[in-house]
Amino acid sequence: MKLLLRIVVTALLVMVISYFMKGVVVDQFTTALIVAVVLGLLNFFVKPILVLFTLPVTVFTLGLFLLVINAIIILLCDHFVDGFDVDGFWPALIFSIILSLSQSLVYQLSGEGKK
């Protein structure tokens, strides 16, 4: 149940952020649900591999390269999901930062972040 709630919250945040942000387009809510699922799968399977391969760069930049990895994950999601369009690297980077911060805020306010 908690996983489904996280997917719906992420989908809602994707819709809201795309509404206010130029360069990111989501056609409809079902597309946002698919984006939330694909982002979760990419973060689970692909992101650890990218982090492992880029570990020296990540250490050298004191972790800031993880923002680039998040943008790459967003661009991969754009590639896999029809109806979700990101105009380039910089909109993907800004979108990933806003999405991460808003997810953290929502989970802290709901009490889910406290464990």
N, C-alpha and C positions, 0 to 999 in steps of 0.2 A: 504494500500500500504506500509506503514511504517513497519507493522508487517512482511510482506513478505520479505522486504529488510533485516530486522533483521535476519530472518530465513536463508536467503541465505548467509549473511555475517557470521553468526555463522557456517553454514555448510562449507564454505570456510576455516574458521579458524580451524575447526575440521580436515579437510583434511590436511592442512599445518602442524599443530602441530603433527598429527599422522605420517606424512611423516618424520619429523625430530626427533621424540621421540621414543625411544625403549620402548616396553611394551604396546603400544597402536596401534591397527590395525583397519583401516577402509577399507572395501573392495572396495567401489566405491562411487561416488558422491551422488547417490540416498540414499545410506546408511547414508551418512553424513547429508543429508536433514532430514531423519527420526530421526537421533540422535538429530539434532537441535530442532525438534518439540517435541520429547519426553523429552529432557532436559527442554524446556520451560514449558511443562505440569508438570513435576516433581517439578520444581522450584516454580510453582504457587500453586500446591495442596499439595505436600508432605513436602516441605521444611518448611513452616510455622508451621506445626505440630511438626516436629523434633526440630525446634528452641524453640517452647513452652515447649516441654518435657525436653529439655536440658538447659533451661534458667539458673538454678543455676550454672551449670558447665561453661556455656558461660560467665556469669558474673565473676565467680571466675578466669577464664583464660583471662579476659579482652577482650573477643571477639575472641580469637584465636581458640576456639573450632568450630567456624563457618567454618574454613577451613576443619575440619574433616567432618562436615555436607556436605560440597560441595563434598568431596571425596566420601561420602556415596551415594550422588545423582548420581555421575558418575558411581559408581558400580551398582546402581539400573538400570541405563540406559543400562549398559553392559548386565545386566540380561534380559532386555526386548527386545533389538534390536539385531537381528541376523546380523552378519557381522561387528559388533563393539565389539572388544575384548580388555579388559584391564587386564593386568597380575596380578594385586593385588592392595593393598591399597596405597602403595607409588607411583606407577605410576599414580594412580587415583588422588592422592593429588597434584602431580606435574602438571598433565594435567589440573586439575581444576584451579590451580593458574595461569598457563600460559594462559588458555582460558579466564579467568576473566580479566587479565591484558591486553591481546590483544584486547578483546572486548571494554574495556574502552578506549584504545588508538585509535582504529578505530572510535568509536563514537565521541571522542573528536576532532579528525582530520576532521571528516565529518561535524562537527558543530551540530550534533544531541544531544550531551551531554549538550549544552548550552541552558538553559531554565529559 
